[in-house]
Amino acid sequence: MNAIAMDTANKLYDYFDGQQDINNRIIRTVGIAEERFQEDALRMIRCLRFQSQLSFDIATETFEAMRTQM
């Protein structure tokens, strides 16, 4: 979710604006959502779990991709 990495010196690498999405409580895929879900369908289940547990919203394009994959 939101593709943020941290190195051993605790430096964050956020190439996809994941921190902004977390601050705005939004779940979205990196890149083309349909492709991400085709690569790993469990991502859709994890998305719903994060939405439920964290009360985040799912980005419209991510939600629509989930609908087309089901």
PDB file with SEQRES, HELIX, SHEET and CRYST1 records, atoms N, CA, C and O in Angstrom:
SEQRES   1 A   70  MET ASN ALA ILE ALA MET ASP THR ALA ASN LYS LEU TYR          
SEQRES   2 A   70  ASP TYR PHE ASP GLY GLN GLN ASP ILE ASN ASN ARG ILE          
SEQRES   3 A   70  ILE ARG THR VAL GLY ILE ALA GLU GLU ARG PHE GLN GLU          
SEQRES   4 A   70  ASP ALA LEU ARG MET ILE ARG CYS LEU ARG PHE GLN SER          
SEQRES   5 A   70  GLN LEU SER PHE ASP ILE ALA THR GLU THR PHE GLU ALA          
SEQRES   6 A   70  MET ARG THR GLN MET                                          
HELIX    1 AA1 GLY A   18  ASN A   23  1                                   6    
HELIX    2 AA2 ALA A   33  GLU A   39  1                                   7    
HELIX    3 AA3 LEU A   42  LEU A   54  1                                  13    
HELIX    4 AA4 THR A   60  GLN A   69  1                                  10    
SHEET    1 AA1 2 ALA A   5  MET A   6  0                                        
SHEET    2 AA1 2 LEU A  12  TYR A  13 -1                                        
SHEET    1 AA2 2 ILE A  26  ILE A  27  0                                        
SHEET    2 AA2 2 ASP A  57  ILE A  58  1                                        
CRYST1    1.000    1.000    1.000  90.00  90.00  90.00 P 1           1          
ATOM      1  N   MET A   1       0.847  -1.190   0.000  1.00  0.00           N  
ATOM      2  CA  MET A   1       0.000   0.000   0.000  1.00  0.00           C  
ATOM      3  C   MET A   1       0.883   1.241   0.000  1.00  0.00           C  
ATOM      4  O   MET A   1       1.731   1.411   0.876  1.00  0.00           O  
ATOM      5  N   ASN A   2       0.682   2.082  -0.962  1.00  0.00           N  
ATOM      6  CA  ASN A   2       1.301   3.398  -1.041  1.00  0.00           C  
ATOM      7  C   ASN A   2       2.814   3.401  -1.227  1.00  0.00           C  
ATOM      8  O   ASN A   2       3.413   4.476  -1.214  1.00  0.00           O  
ATOM      9  N   ALA A   3       3.456   2.253  -1.399  1.00  0.00           N  
ATOM     10  CA  ALA A   3       4.835   2.110  -1.869  1.00  0.00           C  
ATOM     11  C   ALA A   3       5.832   3.109  -1.293  1.00  0.00           C  
ATOM     12  O   ALA A   3       6.361   3.954  -2.016  1.00  0.00           O  
ATOM     13  N   ILE A   4       6.082   3.014  -0.021  1.00  0.00           N  
ATOM     14  CA  ILE A   4       7.096   3.831   0.640  1.00  0.00           C  
ATOM     15  C   ILE A   4       8.180   2.880   1.145  1.00  0.00           C  
ATOM     16  O   ILE A   4       7.877   1.810   1.673  1.00  0.00           O  
ATOM     17  N   ALA A   5       9.436   3.270   0.982  1.00  0.00           N  
ATOM     18  CA  ALA A   5      10.546   2.453   1.464  1.00  0.00           C  
ATOM     19  C   ALA A   5      11.386   3.271   2.436  1.00  0.00           C  
ATOM     20  O   ALA A   5      11.380   4.502   2.409  1.00  0.00           O  
ATOM     21  N   MET A   6      12.112   2.552   3.301  1.00  0.00           N  
ATOM     22  CA  MET A   6      13.015   3.200   4.249  1.00  0.00           C  
ATOM     23  C   MET A   6      14.329   2.428   4.241  1.00  0.00           C  
ATOM     24  O   MET A   6      14.338   1.198   4.263  1.00  0.00           O  
ATOM     25  N   ASP A   7      15.431   3.159   4.210  1.00  0.00           N  
ATOM     26  CA  ASP A   7      16.726   2.489   4.243  1.00  0.00           C  
ATOM     27  C   ASP A   7      17.192   2.307   5.685  1.00  0.00           C  
ATOM     28  O   ASP A   7      16.487   2.674   6.625  1.00  0.00           O  
ATOM     29  N   THR A   8      18.367   1.745   5.847  1.00  0.00           N  
ATOM     30  CA  THR A   8      18.877   1.450   7.189  1.00  0.00           C  
ATOM     31  C   THR A   8      19.209   2.701   7.995  1.00  0.00           C  
ATOM     32  O   THR A   8      19.370   2.629   9.214  1.00  0.00           O  
ATOM     33  N   ALA A   9      19.313   3.849   7.324  1.00  0.00           N  
ATOM     34  CA  ALA A   9      19.550   5.122   8.014  1.00  0.00           C  
ATOM     35  C   ALA A   9      18.233   5.851   8.288  1.00  0.00           C  
ATOM     36  O   ALA A   9      18.230   7.031   8.636  1.00  0.00           O  
ATOM     37  N   ASN A  10      17.120   5.140   8.128  1.00  0.00           N  
ATOM     38  CA  ASN A  10      15.772   5.677   8.357  1.00  0.00           C  
ATOM     39  C   ASN A  10      15.382   6.790   7.394  1.00  0.00           C  
ATOM     40  O   ASN A  10      14.521   7.611   7.710  1.00  0.00           O  
ATOM     41  N   LYS A  11      16.006   6.821   6.229  1.00  0.00           N  
ATOM     42  CA  LYS A  11      15.620   7.784   5.200  1.00  0.00           C  
ATOM     43  C   LYS A  11      14.464   7.194   4.395  1.00  0.00           C  
ATOM     44  O   LYS A  11      14.530   6.055   3.934  1.00  0.00           O  
ATOM     45  N   LEU A  12      13.396   7.994   4.233  1.00  0.00           N  
ATOM     46  CA  LEU A  12      12.227   7.547   3.475  1.00  0.00           C  
ATOM     47  C   LEU A  12      12.401   7.831   1.989  1.00  0.00           C  
ATOM     48  O   LEU A  12      12.958   8.855   1.593  1.00  0.00           O  
ATOM     49  N   TYR A  13      11.913   6.903   1.185  1.00  0.00           N  
ATOM     50  CA  TYR A  13      11.870   7.053  -0.268  1.00  0.00           C  
ATOM     51  C   TYR A  13      10.412   6.924  -0.678  1.00  0.00           C  
ATOM     52  O   TYR A  13       9.809   5.859  -0.542  1.00  0.00           O  
ATOM     53  N   ASP A  14       9.858   8.008  -1.175  1.00  0.00           N  
ATOM     54  CA  ASP A  14       8.431   8.065  -1.494  1.00  0.00           C  
ATOM     55  C   ASP A  14       8.270   8.629  -2.901  1.00  0.00           C  
ATOM     56  O   ASP A  14       8.034   9.824  -3.080  1.00  0.00           O  
ATOM     57  N   TYR A  15       8.399   7.762  -3.888  1.00  0.00           N  
ATOM     58  CA  TYR A  15       8.365   8.190  -5.284  1.00  0.00           C  
ATOM     59  C   TYR A  15       6.950   8.308  -5.842  1.00  0.00           C  
ATOM     60  O   TYR A  15       6.763   8.809  -6.950  1.00  0.00           O  
ATOM     61  N   PHE A  16       5.950   7.850  -5.083  1.00  0.00           N  
ATOM     62  CA  PHE A  16       4.582   7.819  -5.589  1.00  0.00           C  
ATOM     63  C   PHE A  16       3.609   8.590  -4.696  1.00  0.00           C  
ATOM     64  O   PHE A  16       2.406   8.328  -4.721  1.00  0.00           O  
ATOM     65  N   ASP A  17       4.117   9.532  -3.911  1.00  0.00           N  
ATOM     66  CA  ASP A  17       3.296  10.376  -3.024  1.00  0.00           C  
ATOM     67  C   ASP A  17       2.481   9.572  -2.018  1.00  0.00           C  
ATOM     68  O   ASP A  17       1.352   9.936  -1.690  1.00  0.00           O  
ATOM     69  N   GLY A  18       3.053   8.491  -1.537  1.00  0.00           N  
ATOM     70  CA  GLY A  18       2.374   7.645  -0.562  1.00  0.00           C  
ATOM     71  C   GLY A  18       2.096   8.350   0.755  1.00  0.00           C  
ATOM     72  O   GLY A  18       1.047   8.134   1.361  1.00  0.00           O  
ATOM     73  N   GLN A  19       3.020   9.191   1.206  1.00  0.00           N  
ATOM     74  CA  GLN A  19       2.795   9.906   2.467  1.00  0.00           C  
ATOM     75  C   GLN A  19       1.577  10.812   2.365  1.00  0.00           C  
ATOM     76  O   GLN A  19       0.791  10.919   3.306  1.00  0.00           O  
ATOM     77  N   GLN A  20       1.430  11.455   1.234  1.00  0.00           N  
ATOM     78  CA  GLN A  20       0.262  12.318   1.030  1.00  0.00           C  
ATOM     79  C   GLN A  20      -1.021  11.492   1.060  1.00  0.00           C  
ATOM     80  O   GLN A  20      -2.014  11.908   1.657  1.00  0.00           O  
ATOM     81  N   ASP A  21      -1.004  10.321   0.416  1.00  0.00           N  
ATOM     82  CA  ASP A  21      -2.183   9.456   0.443  1.00  0.00           C  
ATOM     83  C   ASP A  21      -2.493   8.991   1.862  1.00  0.00           C  
ATOM     84  O   ASP A  21      -3.657   8.954   2.261  1.00  0.00           O  
ATOM     85  N   ILE A  22      -1.475   8.642   2.614  1.00  0.00           N  
ATOM     86  CA  ILE A  22      -1.705   8.214   3.997  1.00  0.00           C  
ATOM     87  C   ILE A  22      -2.278   9.367   4.811  1.00  0.00           C  
ATOM     88  O   ILE A  22      -3.229   9.177   5.569  1.00  0.00           O  
ATOM     89  N   ASN A  23      -1.713  10.551   4.662  1.00  0.00           N  
ATOM     90  CA  ASN A  23      -2.244  11.718   5.376  1.00  0.00           C  
ATOM     91  C   ASN A  23      -3.696  11.995   5.009  1.00  0.00           C  
ATOM     92  O   ASN A  23      -4.486  12.434   5.844  1.00  0.00           O  
ATOM     93  N   ASN A  24      -4.040  11.731   3.737  1.00  0.00           N  
ATOM     94  CA  ASN A  24      -5.419  11.942   3.271  1.00  0.00           C  
ATOM     95  C   ASN A  24      -6.294  10.701   3.434  1.00  0.00           C  
ATOM     96  O   ASN A  24      -7.464  10.704   3.052  1.00  0.00           O  
ATOM     97  N   ARG A  25      -5.719   9.644   4.003  1.00  0.00           N  
ATOM     98  CA  ARG A  25      -6.436   8.399   4.280  1.00  0.00           C  
ATOM     99  C   ARG A  25      -7.017   7.777   3.004  1.00  0.00           C  
ATOM    100  O   ARG A  25      -8.188   7.402   2.952  1.00  0.00           O  
ATOM    101  N   ILE A  26      -6.164   7.679   1.978  1.00  0.00           N  
ATOM    102  CA  ILE A  26      -6.572   7.131   0.684  1.00  0.00           C  
ATOM    103  C   ILE A  26      -5.699   5.923   0.342  1.00  0.00           C  
ATOM    104  O   ILE A  26      -4.479   5.951   0.506  1.00  0.00           O  
ATOM    105  N   ILE A  27      -6.349   4.869  -0.135  1.00  0.00           N  
ATOM    106  CA  ILE A  27      -5.647   3.687  -0.626  1.00  0.00           C  
ATOM    107  C   ILE A  27      -5.686   3.729  -2.147  1.00  0.00           C  
ATOM    108  O   ILE A  27      -6.753   3.863  -2.746  1.00  0.00           O  
ATOM    109  N   ARG A  28      -4.511   3.613  -2.769  1.00  0.00           N  
ATOM    110  CA  ARG A  28      -4.461   3.557  -4.236  1.00  0.00           C  
ATOM    111  C   ARG A  28      -3.301   2.666  -4.652  1.00  0.00           C  
ATOM    112  O   ARG A  28      -2.353   2.461  -3.894  1.00  0.00           O  
ATOM    113  N   THR A  29      -3.390   2.151  -5.844  1.00  0.00           N  
ATOM    114  CA  THR A  29      -2.309   1.323  -6.365  1.00  0.00           C  
ATOM    115  C   THR A  29      -1.234   2.206  -6.987  1.00  0.00           C  
ATOM    116  O   THR A  29      -1.466   3.375  -7.296  1.00  0.00           O  
ATOM    117  N   VAL A  30      -0.071   1.627  -7.161  1.00  0.00           N  
ATOM    118  CA  VAL A  30       1.003   2.281  -7.893  1.00  0.00           C  
ATOM    119  C   VAL A  30       0.871   1.853  -9.349  1.00  0.00           C  
ATOM    120  O   VAL A  30       0.825   0.659  -9.644  1.00  0.00           O  
ATOM    121  N   GLY A  31       0.812   2.796 -10.238  1.00  0.00           N  
ATOM    122  CA  GLY A  31       0.684   2.471 -11.651  1.00  0.00           C  
ATOM    123  C   GLY A  31      -0.754   2.150 -12.026  1.00  0.00           C  
ATOM    124  O   GLY A  31      -1.695   2.688 -11.443  1.00  0.00           O  
ATOM    125  N   ILE A  32      -0.911   1.274 -12.995  1.00  0.00           N  
ATOM    126  CA  ILE A  32      -2.234   0.925 -13.514  1.00  0.00           C  
ATOM    127  C   ILE A  32      -2.858  -0.136 -12.613  1.00  0.00           C  
ATOM    128  O   ILE A  32      -2.348  -1.250 -12.500  1.00  0.00           O  
ATOM    129  N   ALA A  33      -3.962   0.225 -11.979  1.00  0.00           N  
ATOM    130  CA  ALA A  33      -4.583  -0.634 -10.974  1.00  0.00           C  
ATOM    131  C   ALA A  33      -4.942  -2.007 -11.530  1.00  0.00           C  
ATOM    132  O   ALA A  33      -4.710  -3.017 -10.865  1.00  0.00           O  
ATOM    133  N   GLU A  34      -5.501  -2.064 -12.732  1.00  0.00           N  
ATOM    134  CA  GLU A  34      -5.883  -3.352 -13.320  1.00  0.00           C  
ATOM    135  C   GLU A  34      -4.680  -4.287 -13.418  1.00  0.00           C  
ATOM    136  O   GLU A  34      -4.789  -5.481 -13.139  1.00  0.00           O  
ATOM    137  N   GLU A  35      -3.548  -3.743 -13.811  1.00  0.00           N  
ATOM    138  CA  GLU A  35      -2.333  -4.556 -13.920  1.00  0.00           C  
ATOM    139  C   GLU A  35      -1.882  -5.058 -12.556  1.00  0.00           C  
ATOM    140  O   GLU A  35      -1.484  -6.216 -12.425  1.00  0.00           O  
ATOM    141  N   ARG A  36      -1.937  -4.204 -11.541  1.00  0.00           N  
ATOM    142  CA  ARG A  36      -1.522  -4.630 -10.207  1.00  0.00           C  
ATOM    143  C   ARG A  36      -2.403  -5.772  -9.706  1.00  0.00           C  
ATOM    144  O   ARG A  36      -1.896  -6.720  -9.107  1.00  0.00           O  
ATOM    145  N   PHE A  37      -3.705  -5.696  -9.940  1.00  0.00           N  
ATOM    146  CA  PHE A  37      -4.608  -6.741  -9.466  1.00  0.00           C  
ATOM    147  C   PHE A  37      -4.480  -8.015 -10.289  1.00  0.00           C  
ATOM    148  O   PHE A  37      -4.697  -9.107  -9.764  1.00  0.00           O  
ATOM    149  N   GLN A  38      -4.131  -7.901 -11.564  1.00  0.00           N  
ATOM    150  CA  GLN A  38      -3.885  -9.090 -12.379  1.00  0.00           C  
ATOM    151  C   GLN A  38      -2.604  -9.789 -11.932  1.00  0.00           C  
ATOM    152  O   GLN A  38      -2.517 -11.016 -11.981  1.00  0.00           O  
ATOM    153  N   GLU A  39      -1.621  -9.024 -11.500  1.00  0.00           N  
ATOM    154  CA  GLU A  39      -0.369  -9.601 -10.997  1.00  0.00           C  
ATOM    155  C   GLU A  39      -0.603 -10.378  -9.707  1.00  0.00           C  
ATOM    156  O   GLU A  39       0.003 -11.427  -9.488  1.00  0.00           O  
ATOM    157  N   ASP A  40      -1.483  -9.860  -8.855  1.00  0.00           N  
ATOM    158  CA  ASP A  40      -1.724 -10.476  -7.542  1.00  0.00           C  
ATOM    159  C   ASP A  40      -3.128 -10.108  -7.079  1.00  0.00           C  
ATOM    160  O   ASP A  40      -3.352  -9.009  -6.571  1.00  0.00           O  
ATOM    161  N   ALA A  41      -4.066 -11.024  -7.255  1.00  0.00           N  
ATOM    162  CA  ALA A  41      -5.465 -10.757  -6.909  1.00  0.00           C  
ATOM    163  C   ALA A  41      -5.669 -10.540  -5.412  1.00  0.00           C  
ATOM    164  O   ALA A  41      -6.644  -9.906  -5.009  1.00  0.00           O  
ATOM    165  N   LEU A  42      -4.765 -11.054  -4.585  1.00  0.00           N  
ATOM    166  CA  LEU A  42      -4.896 -10.843  -3.141  1.00  0.00           C  
ATOM    167  C   LEU A  42      -4.766  -9.378  -2.756  1.00  0.00           C  
ATOM    168  O   LEU A  42      -5.171  -8.988  -1.661  1.00  0.00           O  
ATOM    169  N   ARG A  43      -4.215  -8.573  -3.629  1.00  0.00           N  
ATOM    170  CA  ARG A  43      -4.123  -7.133  -3.361  1.00  0.00           C  
ATOM    171  C   ARG A  43      -5.509  -6.528  -3.163  1.00  0.00           C  
ATOM    172  O   ARG A  43      -5.669  -5.589  -2.383  1.00  0.00           O  
ATOM    173  N   MET A  44      -6.497  -7.051  -3.853  1.00  0.00           N  
ATOM    174  CA  MET A  44      -7.862  -6.534  -3.682  1.00  0.00           C  
ATOM    175  C   MET A  44      -8.377  -6.830  -2.279  1.00  0.00           C  
ATOM    176  O   MET A  44      -9.018  -5.983  -1.657  1.00  0.00           O  
ATOM    177  N   ILE A  45      -8.097  -8.030  -1.783  1.00  0.00           N  
ATOM    178  CA  ILE A  45      -8.522  -8.401  -0.426  1.00  0.00           C  
ATOM    179  C   ILE A  45      -7.790  -7.545   0.601  1.00  0.00           C  
ATOM    180  O   ILE A  45      -8.396  -7.069   1.561  1.00  0.00           O  
ATOM    181  N   ARG A  46      -6.499  -7.351   0.402  1.00  0.00           N  
ATOM    182  CA  ARG A  46      -5.732  -6.510   1.333  1.00  0.00           C  
ATOM    183  C   ARG A  46      -6.242  -5.076   1.313  1.00  0.00           C  
ATOM    184  O   ARG A  46      -6.302  -4.420   2.353  1.00  0.00           O  
ATOM    185  N   CYS A  47      -6.605  -4.593   0.141  1.00  0.00           N  
ATOM    186  CA  CYS A  47      -7.158  -3.241   0.025  1.00  0.00           C  
ATOM    187  C   CYS A  47      -8.418  -3.110   0.877  1.00  0.00           C  
ATOM    188  O   CYS A  47      -8.575  -2.143   1.622  1.00  0.00           O  
ATOM    189  N   LEU A  48      -9.305  -4.081   0.761  1.00  0.00           N  
ATOM    190  CA  LEU A  48     -10.546  -4.046   1.546  1.00  0.00           C  
ATOM    191  C   LEU A  48     -10.261  -4.180   3.038  1.00  0.00           C  
ATOM    192  O   LEU A  48     -10.928  -3.553   3.861  1.00  0.00           O  
ATOM    193  N   ARG A  49      -9.266  -5.002   3.383  1.00  0.00           N  
ATOM    194  CA  ARG A  49      -8.903  -5.143   4.796  1.00  0.00           C  
ATOM    195  C   ARG A  49      -8.380  -3.821   5.357  1.00  0.00           C  
ATOM    196  O   ARG A  49      -8.780  -3.403   6.444  1.00  0.00           O  
ATOM    197  N   PHE A  50      -7.480  -3.163   4.612  1.00  0.00           N  
ATOM    198  CA  PHE A  50      -6.961  -1.870   5.072  1.00  0.00           C  
ATOM    199  C   PHE A  50      -8.088  -0.842   5.177  1.00  0.00           C  
ATOM    200  O   PHE A  50      -8.125  -0.054   6.122  1.00  0.00           O  
ATOM    201  N   GLN A  51      -8.988  -0.849   4.225  1.00  0.00           N  
ATOM    202  CA  GLN A  51     -10.113   0.087   4.283  1.00  0.00           C  
ATOM    203  C   GLN A  51     -10.925  -0.147   5.551  1.00  0.00           C  
ATOM    204  O   GLN A  51     -11.294   0.801   6.245  1.00  0.00           O  
ATOM    205  N   SER A  52     -11.198  -1.395   5.845  1.00  0.00           N  
ATOM    206  CA  SER A  52     -12.008  -1.731   7.010  1.00  0.00           C  
ATOM    207  C   SER A  52     -11.278  -1.438   8.322  1.00  0.00           C  
ATOM    208  O   SER A  52     -11.853  -0.843   9.234  1.00  0.00           O  
ATOM    209  N   GLN A  53     -10.034  -1.849   8.417  1.00  0.00           N  
ATOM    210  CA  GLN A  53      -9.292  -1.697   9.663  1.00  0.00           C  
ATOM    211  C   GLN A  53      -8.872  -0.263   9.942  1.00  0.00           C  
ATOM    212  O   GLN A  53      -8.843   0.161  11.097  1.00  0.00           O  
ATOM    213  N   LEU A  54      -8.547   0.486   8.899  1.00  0.00           N  
ATOM    214  CA  LEU A  54      -7.985   1.824   9.077  1.00  0.00           C  
ATOM    215  C   LEU A  54      -8.957   2.950   8.755  1.00  0.00           C  
ATOM    216  O   LEU A  54      -8.645   4.124   8.954  1.00  0.00           O  
ATOM    217  N   SER A  55     -10.135   2.590   8.256  1.00  0.00           N  
ATOM    218  CA  SER A  55     -11.147   3.578   7.845  1.00  0.00           C  
ATOM    219  C   SER A  55     -10.610   4.519   6.766  1.00  0.00           C  
ATOM    220  O   SER A  55     -10.908   5.713   6.765  1.00  0.00           O  
ATOM    221  N   PHE A  56      -9.817   3.966   5.849  1.00  0.00           N  
ATOM    222  CA  PHE A  56      -9.326   4.732   4.705  1.00  0.00           C  
ATOM    223  C   PHE A  56     -10.359   4.651   3.584  1.00  0.00           C  
ATOM    224  O   PHE A  56     -11.201   3.753   3.567  1.00  0.00           O  
ATOM    225  N   ASP A  57     -10.286   5.592   2.655  1.00  0.00           N  
ATOM    226  CA  ASP A  57     -11.089   5.536   1.433  1.00  0.00           C  
ATOM    227  C   ASP A  57     -10.256   4.874   0.343  1.00  0.00           C  
ATOM    228  O   ASP A  57      -9.027   4.942   0.355  1.00  0.00           O  
ATOM    229  N   ILE A  58     -10.942   4.235  -0.598  1.00  0.00           N  
ATOM    230  CA  ILE A  58     -10.269   3.651  -1.749  1.00  0.00           C  
ATOM    231  C   ILE A  58     -10.376   4.645  -2.896  1.00  0.00           C  
ATOM    232  O   ILE A  58     -11.469   5.118  -3.207  1.00  0.00           O  
ATOM    233  N   ALA A  59      -9.249   4.966  -3.528  1.00  0.00           N  
ATOM    234  CA  ALA A  59      -9.247   5.890  -4.662  1.00  0.00           C  
ATOM    235  C   ALA A  59     -10.191   5.361  -5.741  1.00  0.00           C  
ATOM    236  O   ALA A  59     -10.289   4.151  -5.950  1.00  0.00           O  
ATOM    237  N   THR A  60     -10.875   6.263  -6.415  1.00  0.00           N  
ATOM    238  CA  THR A  60     -11.878   5.884  -7.408  1.00  0.00           C  
ATOM    239  C   THR A  60     -11.315   4.938  -8.453  1.00  0.00           C  
ATOM    240  O   THR A  60     -11.939   3.923  -8.762  1.00  0.00           O  
ATOM    241  N   GLU A  61     -10.142   5.251  -9.007  1.00  0.00           N  
ATOM    242  CA  GLU A  61      -9.575   4.397 -10.057  1.00  0.00           C  
ATOM    243  C   GLU A  61      -9.208   3.014  -9.529  1.00  0.00           C  
ATOM    244  O   GLU A  61      -9.287   2.027 -10.260  1.00  0.00           O  
ATOM    245  N   THR A  62      -8.812   2.943  -8.273  1.00  0.00           N  
ATOM    246  CA  THR A  62      -8.495   1.656  -7.658  1.00  0.00           C  
ATOM    247  C   THR A  62      -9.768   0.849  -7.443  1.00  0.00           C  
ATOM    248  O   THR A  62      -9.802  -0.347  -7.730  1.00  0.00           O  
ATOM    249  N   PHE A  63     -10.807   1.493  -6.944  1.00  0.00           N  
ATOM    250  CA  PHE A  63     -12.076   0.809  -6.714  1.00  0.00           C  
ATOM    251  C   PHE A  63     -12.681   0.308  -8.026  1.00  0.00           C  
ATOM    252  O   PHE A  63     -13.170  -0.820  -8.093  1.00  0.00           O  
ATOM    253  N   GLU A  64     -12.649   1.131  -9.052  1.00  0.00           N  
ATOM    254  CA  GLU A  64     -13.206   0.721 -10.352  1.00  0.00           C  
ATOM    255  C   GLU A  64     -12.431  -0.459 -10.928  1.00  0.00           C  
ATOM    256  O   GLU A  64     -13.023  -1.353 -11.533  1.00  0.00           O  
ATOM    257  N   ALA A  65     -11.127  -0.468 -10.746  1.00  0.00           N  
ATOM    258  CA  ALA A  65     -10.325  -1.602 -11.210  1.00  0.00           C  
ATOM    259  C   ALA A  65     -10.688  -2.870 -10.451  1.00  0.00           C  
ATOM    260  O   ALA A  65     -10.733  -3.953 -11.036  1.00  0.00           O  
ATOM    261  N   MET A  66     -10.945  -2.745  -9.164  1.00  0.00           N  
ATOM    262  CA  MET A  66     -11.370  -3.906  -8.379  1.00  0.00           C  
ATOM    263  C   MET A  66     -12.693  -4.445  -8.911  1.00  0.00           C  
ATOM    264  O   MET A  66     -12.867  -5.658  -9.038  1.00  0.00           O  
ATOM    265  N   ARG A  67     -13.611  -3.562  -9.217  1.00  0.00           N  
ATOM    266  CA  ARG A  67     -14.923  -3.990  -9.734  1.00  0.00           C  
ATOM    267  C   ARG A  67     -14.782  -4.744 -11.047  1.00  0.00           C  
ATOM    268  O   ARG A  67     -15.479  -5.734 -11.265  1.00  0.00           O  
ATOM    269  N   THR A  68     -13.895  -4.293 -11.920  1.00  0.00           N  
ATOM    270  CA  THR A  68     -13.748  -4.963 -13.213  1.00  0.00           C  
ATOM    271  C   THR A  68     -13.033  -6.304 -13.088  1.00  0.00           C  
ATOM    272  O   THR A  68     -13.177  -7.162 -13.959  1.00  0.00           O  
ATOM    273  N   GLN A  69     -12.268  -6.496 -12.020  1.00  0.00           N  
ATOM    274  CA  GLN A  69     -11.529  -7.748 -11.827  1.00  0.00           C  
ATOM    275  C   GLN A  69     -12.361  -8.824 -11.147  1.00  0.00           C  
ATOM    276  O   GLN A  69     -11.985  -9.996 -11.169  1.00  0.00           O  
ATOM    277  N   MET A  70     -13.472  -8.453 -10.550  1.00  0.00           N  
ATOM    278  CA  MET A  70     -14.284  -9.433  -9.818  1.00  0.00           C  
ATOM    279  C   MET A  70     -15.329 -10.050 -10.702  1.00  0.00           C  
ATOM    280  O   MET A  70     -16.100 -10.895 -10.248  1.00  0.00           O  
TER     281      MET A  70                                                      
END                                                                             
